[in-house]
Amino acid sequence: MTGTIQLRNVRFRYPTRPDVKVLRGVTLTVQKGRKLALVGSSGCGKSTVVSLLERFYDAEDGEVVSRLSRYKENECSCRRTLQTVQHSSS
């Protein structure tokens, strides 16, 4: 991925749990060359944001944008350029 990445008012529910709103209007911007750390309690949507960026899912509403194009309309190599560090509490 090169360039700015944005989530614009993203809403998401997993297809297997349509009654649970996982993301409710998330907006964030990551500028080119910057790093982003998602930190929060279990179940707050950190892994969901990463899954949307990796294109495992599409947003129910809102947009995921990279290089000024919608992700959905682009083939991207995002899975090769994102890194996830999992941490379990002691």
Buried (B, 14 or more C-beta within 10 A) or exposed (E): BEBBBBBBEBBBBEEEEEEEEBBEEBEEEBEEEEEEEEEEEEEEBBBBBBBBBBBEBEBBEBBBBBEEEEBEEEEBEBEEEEEEEEEEEE
